Structure formats: structure tokens, C-alpha cells
Amino acid sequence: MEINKARLWDRQQQVGSIGADPQGGISRFAWTPEYKEACELLIKWMEEAGLGVRVDTVGNIYGRMEGTEDLPAILSGSHFDTVPNGGKFDGLTGIMTALEALQTMRDNGYKPRRPIEMVAFVNEEASQFLGGTFGSKAMCGVLPHDYPDVTKHRFTGEPLRDAMREFGMGLDPDNIENSIIDPKNYCCFIEVHIEQGRYLLEHDLPLAVVTDIAGIKQFYITLNGISCHAGGMAMEDRHDTLAAAAAVACEVERLAKTLSPNTRGTVGYIQSDPAEHNIIARQSVIPVDYREADDEKWQKFYDDLIAFVEKQCSERGLTYSVTTTIDERPSHCHPRLMSAIHKAAEGHRIPHTEMISFPCHDAVNIERIMPMGMIFLRSSNEGLSHCPEEYTTPEDLEAGANTLLGTFIDLCENDWE
């Protein structure tokens, strides 16, 4: 069984163009008129593929192909929104390849043993209403009841509640709990996504089986000292937070380079006060972002960095505090799913490899409640993503959809164990 390459490409381009930005990219944000237009087109295609369609109370869209047996379903999909002035492939690829795989099954009269559901997650990018991977968080039941009231539009201050009500399509900000799924009804989740980097491009491979999704920790370290005159105060008598912050930034880089070949550690800036040429900074804030796929090393990075901060504070007479904004431990792809993806790629003679994902995906949340697997497709234009230049070839989309189709069939025809 082979997917229809031309249909997949045409649909990807058609829905991917909705939300065209004057700057040349795509700006299709959750709960906007452009997003609703794309949703209506997707639902039309899902119904044409014979899927049972539903929209949950937050805006996730499901399409279900029933199975011949009463078994837990396969779930597959990705996010439907974009970043500002983004591209046509990020997120959307996982939705369109899932739809094409199910459409191909219907075209060939194939009836799966277990049900298969595709899903289009809402507000993964959170470009206007901050708080990423919203749709999958809602499905997993980790959002507080008052989330639609406390979450505001980043520019207008509009409550999320109002945007959801205006959007329509049955969304209900008073019942976001009704979007929670029961993991007992599903055997696994599979997400197809573009790589958003250069690894597959440089290795001349169209596809990778993801092994892990790196844990992400983002936090702010605030150092407190004493402001004084740059000329009057002797070096040994200073409580200089900026000098300590610079040392911490260098330590973040050192830890990332020495902990493992795959660790990422970043300090994007240092914010100091009073930020004057001839005044020693009384306060400095260091934003830290690090990513690591190994659970023990992920924790060790934080522990070692905080120990270094404490040493700097002790030596310089400073105090510190930490404010954490993201604390996502690593997620790991299930061996059974990895094996099925490998087998499907080999069955279609698609060259492939294994790799770690360092960007976050909805799959991170879903992995907390059910087995998860991911397929990466080559980002062809210098590995660029989140920009108008984002591109994946028709041939690589075809490879991804055929691999997903083969994975579906494997999981339907063989026992999960």
C-alpha cells in the first residue's frame, strides 16, 4: 500500500497557505479567523476520508477510523498553529501525513483491527496566548480550571475565555476538563514532525526514528549585591553581581560542553541594574536554558550549576534566588514503536537513522500518559524552520507518510506486546 504523493503535497500547500503573512510567511494563530478557516478545510477532508470528526472543548480536532475489534486506539497527529511569520511544514506535516495514511487505507478498502485517531492540537506554539503545547496539556489534564481566565493575549490583554467563545465550533472555556482523554482508550501516540535542524540534511537521509525528546529546563537566576562607585571601591571590597553573572554564563557553556556531546546550554543575555558605565551592578538576572535527553545528566546539569552559583555568592558576598518557568524532564520513545517505525521504513526502502529531538513537541505531554513514538523528516532548506524559508520536499513528505502508514498497519495487525 502506498500513499498518494500528489494529494498529500497539494493538501499540505493548500491548508499550509492559510494565514499568509505580508512578510512572506504564515501566521496562523490559534482561535483566529484564519485558524478557523483552516480547521473547516481540515474537517472537510477528514469527513471525505470517512472519519468520525469531533472537536473537543478547547479546540483539538479528532478524526477517527473505527477498527474491526474493540481495542485501544492508535493516536497520531501534531499541532495546527504556526509561529509568527512561520512556514508550511512545522506541525502541519504531522497532521497531513496522518490524514493521508488514513485516506490511503480507505481508498484501498483496508479495515484496521484497532481504531486509529488523528488529532490536530491547538495552540502548541502559543504565539498569542502564552503557554506552549496547550492542546496536549489540556488532553492530559494538567491545566487548571481557571486557565481560560488567567491566560491573556500577549498584546491586547484579551482573556483566553473570550477568544474561545468568539471562535465557536463548540469550544467551552467553562469545561476544559472535558477535553481530557482516558489513556486506557489508547495504546500509543505517534507524531510525525520536521526535524528543524541540519542533522538529516548533512547525513543525506530523509527520515529518522526519534529515540528521545530532550528535557528542557528554563529558569532565571537573580543575583543580589551592592551598588557602588566603579572608581572608589577597591576590587576586594566589591559585591559585584555582573562579574558573578558572567562567570555563571561561562559555566553554563562549560557544563554543556563537558556533560555529554548532546547537551545544550544557553544564556541569551544578562540583565543588570543599574546598568551604568561607572556603577557596580547591585543586581543581575541570568536566563538559563538547557536541554538533555539523559535523565540523570539532565538533573546533574542543574545541581552542578546551582552549586557553582552558591560558590560565586559565597566568594563575592552575594545572595541569589531561582525562578523556574519550564521544567520538562526528558521523554523517551517506546521501544515497540521505534521497532515498528524502523520496520515500516525498511519495508518502503527508505534510508533512515535514529536521533534525539531537542525541540519540545506535544509528544512530550502525551508520553506522560501513554507510549509515544516520533518520526522526523528532513528539513531541506539549510535546516531552517519557524521562518518562511522552512521547506521539506514532496519526496520526504511521501517517505514520512508511507512510514506512518506502515507503522499503523504493523500496530493493527500485530499484538501490542
N, C-alpha and C positions, 0 to 999 in steps of 0.2 A: 504494500500500500504506500502510495506517495502523495504528498500534499500538492496542491495547485499553486505553483510558484507565482504565476502571474496574478492570480486572485489575491494572494497574500500581499504582494507588493502594492497592488492597486489600492487595496483597502488601507494598508499602512499609510500610504501617501494621502489618501482622501481624508481619513479621520485625523491624521497627523497634521494636516494643514489648518485645521480649525483652531482659531486663536492666533492667526498670523499677526506678527508684531511689525510695526513700521520699520523697526531696526533690522528686519530680515529674518528673525527667528520666530518662535512660537511662544505665546504667553497664554496658556490655558489653565487658569487657576480654579480650584475647587469652588463650587457653589456660585459661579458666574454664569451669565447668559451663554458665553462661548462653551463653557463646560457642559451646560445642559444640552446645547446643540449636538455636541459630540456624544453625550450619553444617549440621546434619542436615536442617533445613527447606529451606535453600537447595539442598542436593544433591537432595532430593526433587523440587523444582521444575525443576531442571536436567535431571534424568532424564526428567521428564514432557515436557520440551521436545525430547527426543530427543538430548540432548547426551551425548557421552562424557565422563565425570567422572573426575577424578583429584585426589588430594591429595598435594602434594609433601612432602619430609621435614621442612619447618619449619611447614607448616600453610597454605600458599597453596592455594586451591581453584580448579581449572580446569574449564571446561565447553567442549567442542569440537564444532563443527558442521563436518563434513568438506566439502571442496569437490569440484567435478567435475573439477578439474585439479590436478596436483601443483605447487602454487605456494606460496610463503611465506605464512604465515597473517597475518590481522589479529588483533591482541590488544587487548582493551578491558576496563576494569574500574576498581575503586578499592578502598578499604580497608573492612573489615567490622567493625572495633572502634570504640569511642567513647572520648571523654574522660570523666572522672568527671562524672556528672550532666549528660550532654550531650543531644543531640537525635536525631531520627529521620531526618535527611537528610544530614548530613555523612558523606561516604564511601559510605554505603549507596546514595545516588542513582545513583552510577556503576555499581554492581553491578546494581541493579534495572532501570535503563534498558537495559543491555546484555542482560540476560536477556529483557526484554520485546521487544527488537528481534529477537533470535534466535527467540523463541517465535512472533512475528508471521510471520517467514519460513517457519517450519514450518507454521503454520496456513494459509498461502497457497500451500503447495507450491513455494516458491521454493528453488532449489538454487544456492548461490553458486559461482562459478568457483573462488575460492580459499577455503581453510578460514578459519573465524572462531573465535577462542577468547575466552571471557570469563574474568576472573580476579578472585577476592576476596582481596586482600592481607591478610596477618595483621600485627597489631601496628604499624600505622602511627603511631598516637597514642602508643604506648609508655607507657601510663598507670601500669603496674605495673613492667614490665621496661624500664628507660630505654634510649633509643637509637632515635629515631624512624625511620619508613619501613623497618622491619626486613624485611618480606617482600620488597619490591622490591630492597633491598640484597642479600638472600640470592640472589635470582634473577640479579642482576648479578655475583655472585661477589666482593663486596667485604668480606664478613665473614670474620674469622679463624677457623680451625678450632676454637679453644678458646672461641669466643664463648658457647656454652651453659654453660660452666663459670665464666667470669669475670663474666657478667651475673647480677645478683642482684635479687630482688624488693625494691623500694624500701622496703617496710615490714617484711617478715618475714625478709629475707635469704635466702630460698629460691633455690637456683640455678635458672636457666632450664632446665637439663637435666632437673631433677626435674619441673617443671611440664609440659614437653613429653611426658615419658614417661607421666605421670598422665593427660594429655589423651587419649592413644591416637590412633586414626584413622591409624595407620601412621607417625606422626612419629618421626624418628630423629635425636637430637642428636649421634650419632657420625658422621652422614653429611650434614651440612648442605650440603656441596658438591654433593650430588645434586639440590639444588633449583636449581642454575644452569641457565639456558636458553641455547641456542645462537641468537644473533641471526640467523644465516643462515636459520633456520626461520621467521622473521617478517619482514613487510615494514614494519610500523609498529605504534604503540601509540596508542590514543585513550582519554582519560579524561574522563568527564562528572562535574562536581562543582558543588555550590552555590557561589555567589560568596563568601559570608561577609563581605559588606560592603554598602554602600549605593549603589554606582555605578549598577547596573542599575535599582534601585528609583527613584532620583532621576531617571533618564532615561526611566522608564516603558517599559522594554524587558524582555522575558522571557529573553533569551539573548545571550551574547557568544561570539565566536570569540577564544580566548586567543592572543596573539601571542608572549608570553614569560613565563617564570617568573623572578621576580627572584632574583638571587643573594643568599644570606644569609651574613653573617659575624658570629659571636658570639665575643667574647673578653673577657678580664679584663686590665686594665692595673693593675699593682701599683706604687705609688709609695712609695719609702723615703726617710725623712728623719730628723729627730732630735726627740724629745720634750723639752719644756722648759716652764718656768713662763710662764703667759699674761701675768702682770704683770711678771715680772723681765726677760724677754728683749725687747730692742728689735726693732722691726719689721724693720730692715735686717739683723739678725743671725739671723733665723729660717730654718729649713729645713722649711717648713710644707707637708705633703702634702695636707691638706684644701683649702687655698686653691688649690693646683695642680689638684686633682681637680675642684673647682667650675669652674675655667677650662676644663678638658678637657670637662666635661659641656656647657658652653655652646658649645664649639667643635663638638661632635657635632651640636648643633642647627643651628648656623650652616652647617656643611658640607652638611647635608641640605637646608636651605632654598635654598642657592645652587648646588648642583651640578646639579640638574635638578628640574623640577616633580614628578617621580615618586619621588625618593629618600626613603627613610625612615631616620631615625637616632634611636636611643633610648638613654638611660641611665636605668635603672629605679630605681637607688639608688646611694649611695656608702657604703661600709663603712669606717669609720676606727677606728684604735686609738691611744690607749686610750679614745677616746670619752668624755672627761671635759670638764666645763664650762670648767675653767681650765688645761687642758693642751693644748699644741700637738700635733697628731697626728703620730706618728712614721711611720705607715703608712696609706695609703688605697688601697682597691680600687675600681675603676670598671668595672662590667659594661657593655659596649657591644654593641648590636645594630643593624646597618644592612643595608638591602636596596636593591638597584639592579639594573635589568634590562640596562643597557648594560655590556658587558664592560670597556671602558676606564674608565668612570666608577666602576664597582664597585671596580676596583683603585686608582683615584685617591683615593677616599674614605679608604682605609686608609693609603696613602702620605702623604697630606696630614695625617691625624690623628696619625700617628706622628711626623712632622716637628714638629708642634705640641707633642707631649709632650716631645720632646727639647729643644725650646726652653724649655719650662717648667722642665725639670730643670736645664738649664744656668743659667738665671737664678736658680733657688732653691736650687741645690746639692743636688739630689736624684738618686737613681738609679731606674731602672724596669725592669720585666720584663713580658712579654706571654704569656698562656696562652690559646690558641685552642681553643674547644670545637666550633664549627661553621664550616666553610669550604667552602660550596657556591657555586660560580660560577654565573652566570646560565644558564638553559636556554632554548632557542629553539624554537618550534613550526615544523614543516616547512612550507614554502610549499604543497606539494602537498596536505597535509592541511588546511591553512587554506582553500584553494580549494574542496576537496570539502565542507567543513563549510558554507562560505558558500553553495555551490550547493544543498546539501540544505535549508538553512533557507529559502532563496528558493523552492525547489520546494514547500515546505509553507506558503509565505506567512507565515513567522514573522519579525517585525521583530527586528533584531539589530544588534550593533555589534562592535567589537574592543576588547580591553582587556588589560592586563598583570595577571598574578597575583602578588600579593606574599606570600601564604601559600605554604609549601612543600607539595609533593604527591609521591606515588610517581612521578609522571611525570618528576620531576627525575632520579631514578636511571635510569629506563628510557631517557631521552633520551641518556644516555651510550653506549648500545649500539645504538639504532635510532631512526629518525624518530618524532617524537612530536607529537601534537596534543591540544588540550583544548577542551571546551565548558563554559562557565559558565552556570548557571541562577540566576535572580533569588532572592535571599533576602528574602522578603516582609515579615517582621515586623521592621521597622526595621533590616534588615540583620544581625540578631543571629544568632550561631552559637556552637557549643560551650556551649550552655545549653538548658534545657527549652523556651525560647521560640522556638527555631530552627524556621523554617517556610518551605516552598516549596509553592505551590498545585498542585492536581491539573492545572490547565491548563498550568502551566510545566513540570511533570514530563512531560506529554504532548508539549510542544514539544521538550524535550530528547531524549526517546526517538525521536520522529519524525525529528529532525535526525540522530541517531546512525544510525538505520535507513537514511536516505537516503545518509549517508556510507559505510556498509557497502556498499550497492549500487553506488555510484559506484566504489569501490575494487575491487569484484569484477568489474564489467562493463567497466572501462576499464584500460588498461595503467598500471602504477605511474608510469612516466616521463611 
